[in-house]
Amino acid sequence: MQQPTSKPLGFGEILDQTFRIIKSNFKELFMISFWVIIPIIVLQTLLLTLTGRSFVFGGDIGEGAFNQLINGAESIATTSPIDDLTSSLISLLILFALPILGGGIIWTVKYAREGQKPVAKEMIKKALPRYWPMFWSTLLIVLIVFAAIFFPILIVAFIIGMFLVIEPIMGAIMAILLGLGFFIGLGLLFTRFTLFLPAVLFEKVAPGLGKSWHLTKKQTWKFFGLFIILSIITSVISMIISIPLTFLGDSVLYHVLSNVFSLVTTIIFIVGYAVIYFESTIRQEGTDLKSMIDEYHTSESH
């Protein structure tokens, strides 16, 4: 059982604790993800089967391995209107499931950091009372992110397009600089809002944006870097897993296994996200306590 954690952690220590928690509690973390997501996977399997898609293999079994890989990748990349509709429905259902999935995993991390033994079903039950505040807060964040990305991209694309027409070299330089500035600027802004979900879960606030802004104060660059590292790790794992699955082509089994394996990368990211939240509360509570002591001594001196 993991020892209780109450001291502030550095950049590397947060990553280390993330993977130690996953290693010690992987069964419960996976079961939380499994119980929440499995109904969606079953529905997706049923819908894909009804469209007449091959269940096991989407290509010619007699082809060589290289041709199977190429043709499988092409079949996955090619989508029909029915595929798009199915994907949209599944994405919507995942949005509804996200508060329970995230809440259950965050509760598990809390138990692990306190040296307690989490149980999957109990962690899910603990997240349920705050489901609707978490859901509406998540929906609000999704809309904010969409608006913050979509409209600036149009403006940046227009500016870059003008420069490319007038001066291609300068346009390319502008594209790189604007793209980098766009990524860093929005990344830092979104980092200030990212801790809304555990704030809503534990601190009875909604949508939790103000609380998240407070918790990330003076640690924005650090947390931004951690989110980038976690994204890189999960992307690499997803890429490694997806290569052998590509041989299955655009089959039902491909989609089922992709979703099941994606639970692992989801667990990694949300556990790291939860550790960042608890780290921020320790840091800010310590800072707030110091400020209260300083204010007390100042008032006493007067």
C-alpha positions in Angstrom: 0.0 0.0 0.0 1.3 3.4 -0.9 2.3 5.7 2.0 0.3 8.9 2.5 1.6 11.9 0.5 1.4 15.4 1.9 4.6 17.2 0.8 4.9 19.3 -2.4 6.3 17.4 -5.4 8.7 18.4 -8.1 8.2 17.9 -11.9 9.8 14.5 -12.0 8.3 13.4 -8.7 4.8 14.0 -10.0 5.5 11.8 -13.0 7.0 9.1 -10.7 4.1 9.2 -8.4 1.7 8.9 -11.4 3.2 5.7 -12.6 3.6 4.3 -9.1 -0.1 4.8 -8.4 -1.0 3.2 -11.7 1.3 0.2 -11.0 -0.1 -0.3 -7.5 -3.8 0.2 -8.4 -3.9 -0.8 -12.1 -6.7 -3.4 -11.6 -9.0 -1.0 -9.9 -8.2 1.8 -12.3 -8.9 -0.5 -15.3 -12.1 -1.8 -13.8 -13.4 1.8 -13.3 -12.7 2.5 -16.9 -14.1 -0.9 -18.0 -17.4 -0.5 -16.1 -18.0 3.0 -17.3 -16.9 2.6 -21.0 -18.0 -1.1 -21.7 -21.7 -0.2 -22.4 -20.5 2.3 -25.0 -18.2 -0.3 -26.5 -21.0 -2.8 -26.7 -23.3 -0.3 -28.4 -20.6 0.7 -30.9 -20.0 -3.0 -31.6 -23.7 -3.5 -32.3 -24.0 -0.5 -34.5 -20.9 -1.4 -36.6 -22.1 -5.0 -37.0 -25.5 -3.8 -38.2 -23.8 -1.8 -40.9 -22.5 -5.0 -42.4 -18.9 -4.4 -41.4 -16.6 -7.5 -41.1 -16.2 -8.5 -37.5 -12.6 -9.9 -37.5 -10.8 -8.7 -40.6 -11.3 -5.9 -43.0 -9.1 -7.0 -45.8 -8.0 -10.0 -47.9 -6.4 -12.6 -45.6 -4.4 -13.9 -48.5 -2.4 -10.7 -48.9 1.1 -10.2 -47.7 1.7 -8.6 -44.4 2.9 -5.3 -45.9 -0.2 -5.1 -48.2 -2.4 -5.9 -45.3 -0.9 -3.1 -43.3 -1.2 -0.6 -46.1 -4.8 -1.6 -47.1 -5.8 -1.8 -43.5 -4.6 1.8 -42.9 -6.4 3.0 -46.0 -9.7 1.3 -45.0 -9.5 2.9 -41.5 -8.8 6.4 -43.0 -11.7 6.1 -45.4 -15.1 6.8 -43.7 -18.7 6.9 -44.9 -21.5 9.1 -43.6 -22.7 6.2 -41.5 -19.2 5.9 -40.0 -19.2 9.6 -39.2 -22.7 9.4 -37.6 -21.6 6.4 -35.5 -18.4 8.1 -34.4 -20.4 11.3 -33.4 -22.8 9.3 -31.4 -20.0 7.4 -29.6 -18.2 10.7 -28.9 -21.4 12.2 -27.4 -21.8 9.1 -25.2 -18.2 9.4 -24.0 -18.8 13.0 -23.1 -21.6 11.9 -20.9 -19.4 9.1 -19.4 -16.4 11.3 -18.8 -17.5 12.8 -15.5 -18.0 9.4 -13.9 -14.8 8.0 -15.5 -12.7 11.0 -14.4 -14.4 11.2 -11.0 -13.8 7.6 -10.2 -10.2 7.7 -11.2 -9.6 10.9 -9.3 -11.1 9.4 -6.1 -8.8 6.4 -6.6 -5.8 8.6 -6.7 -6.9 10.4 -3.6 -7.2 7.0 -1.8 -3.8 5.9 -3.0 -2.1 9.1 -1.9 -3.7 8.7 1.5 -2.5 5.1 1.8 -5.9 3.6 1.5 -7.0 0.7 -0.7 -9.5 1.8 -3.4 -12.3 -0.4 -4.7 -13.5 0.3 -8.2 -17.3 0.2 -7.6 -17.0 2.3 -4.4 -14.9 5.0 -6.3 -17.6 5.2 -9.0 -20.3 5.5 -6.4 -18.4 8.4 -4.7 -18.3 10.3 -8.0 -22.1 9.9 -8.8 -23.4 12.6 -6.4 -21.4 15.2 -8.3 -22.2 13.9 -11.7 -24.4 16.7 -13.1 -22.2 19.6 -11.8 -19.2 17.8 -13.4 -21.1 17.1 -16.6 -22.3 20.7 -17.2 -18.9 22.0 -16.2 -17.2 19.7 -18.7 -19.7 20.7 -21.4 -18.9 24.4 -20.8 -15.2 23.7 -21.0 -15.6 21.9 -24.3 -17.6 24.8 -25.7 -15.0 27.3 -24.5 -12.1 25.3 -26.0 -13.9 25.0 -29.3 -14.6 28.7 -29.5 -11.0 29.6 -28.3 -9.5 27.3 -31.0 -11.8 27.6 -34.0 -12.0 31.4 -34.4 -8.3 32.2 -33.8 -7.4 29.4 -36.3 -9.5 31.2 -38.9 -7.8 34.5 -38.2 -4.3 33.0 -38.1 -4.9 31.0 -41.3 -6.1 34.2 -43.1 -3.0 36.1 -42.0 -0.7 33.3 -43.0 -2.4 32.9 -46.4 -1.9 36.5 -47.2 1.8 36.4 -46.3 2.2 33.2 -48.4 0.8 34.9 -51.4 2.9 38.0 -51.0 6.1 36.5 -49.7 6.3 32.7 -49.4 9.4 32.6 -47.2 8.1 35.3 -44.9 4.8 33.4 -44.9 6.4 30.2 -43.8 8.3 32.0 -41.0 5.1 33.7 -39.9 3.3 30.4 -40.0 5.8 28.8 -37.6 5.9 31.8 -35.2 2.2 32.2 -35.1 1.6 28.5 -34.8 4.1 28.3 -31.9 2.6 31.4 -30.2 -0.9 30.1 -30.7 0.0 26.7 -29.2 1.8 28.1 -26.2 -0.7 30.9 -25.5 -3.8 28.7 -25.6 -1.9 25.9 -23.8 -1.1 28.2 -20.9 -4.6 29.6 -20.8 -6.2 26.1 -20.8 -3.8 25.0 -18.2 -5.2 27.6 -15.8 -8.7 26.1 -16.4 -7.9 22.4 -16.5 -8.3 21.5 -12.8 -12.0 22.4 -12.9 -13.2 18.7 -12.7 -11.6 17.7 -9.4 -12.5 21.1 -8.0 -16.1 20.5 -8.8 -15.8 16.9 -7.5 -14.3 17.8 -4.1 -14.9 21.4 -3.3 -18.6 21.8 -4.3 -18.0 24.6 -6.8 -19.2 24.7 -10.4 -18.0 25.2 -13.0 -14.8 25.4 -11.0 -13.0 27.7 -13.4 -12.1 30.3 -10.7 -10.9 27.6 -8.4 -8.8 26.1 -11.1 -7.3 29.5 -11.9 -6.3 29.9 -8.2 -4.8 26.4 -8.0 -2.6 26.8 -11.0 -1.3 30.2 -9.9 2.5 30.4 -10.2 2.6 26.8 -11.4 1.2 27.3 -14.9 4.4 26.6 -16.8 5.2 23.5 -14.7 1.7 22.0 -15.2 1.7 22.9 -18.9 4.9 21.0 -19.3 3.5 18.0 -17.4 0.4 17.9 -19.6 2.7 18.0 -22.7 4.8 15.1 -21.3 1.7 13.1 -20.4 0.2 13.7 -23.9 3.5 12.6 -25.5 3.6 9.4 -23.4 0.0 8.5 -24.2 0.4 9.3 -27.9 3.5 7.1 -28.2 1.7 4.2 -26.4 -1.4 4.7 -28.7 0.8 4.7 -31.8 2.7 1.5 -30.7 -0.6 -0.3 -30.0 -2.3 0.9 -33.2 0.3 -0.5 -35.5 -0.5 -4.2 -35.0 -4.2 -3.4 -34.9 -4.0 -1.9 -38.4 -3.7 -5.4 -39.8 -7.4 -5.9 -38.8 -8.5 -3.1 -41.2 -11.7 -1.3 -40.5 -13.3 -4.3 -38.8 -15.5 -4.3 -35.8 -12.7 -6.0 -33.8 -10.3 -3.2 -34.7 -12.6 -0.6 -33.2 -13.4 -2.8 -30.1 -9.7 -3.4 -29.4 -8.7 0.2 -30.1 -11.3 1.4 -27.5 -10.2 -1.2 -24.9 -6.5 -0.4 -25.3 -7.3 3.3 -25.2 -8.5 2.8 -21.7 -4.9 2.3 -20.7 -3.8 5.7 -22.1 -6.9 7.3 -20.6 -5.9 5.9 -17.2 -2.3 7.3 -17.5 -3.5 10.8 -18.4 -6.3 11.1 -15.8 -4.1 9.7 -13.0 -1.4 12.2 -13.9 -4.0 14.9 -14.0 -5.3 14.0 -10.6 -1.8 14.0 -9.1 -1.3 17.5 -10.5 -4.5 18.6 -8.8 -3.6 17.3 -5.4 -0.1 18.7 -5.8 -1.6 22.1 -6.6 -3.9 22.0 -3.5 -0.9 21.3 -1.2 1.1 24.1 -2.8 -1.7 26.7 -2.7 -2.9 25.7 0.8 0.6 26.1 2.0 0.9 29.5 0.3 -2.5 30.6 1.7 -1.5 29.5 5.2 1.8 31.5 4.9 -0.2 34.6 3.7 -2.6 34.3 6.7 0.4 34.0 9.1 2.1 37.1 7.5 -1.1 39.1 7.7 -1.6 38.1 11.4 2.0 39.2 12.3 1.4 42.5 10.4 -1.8 43.2 12.2 -0.1 42.3 15.6 2.7 44.7 14.9 0.2 47.6 14.5 
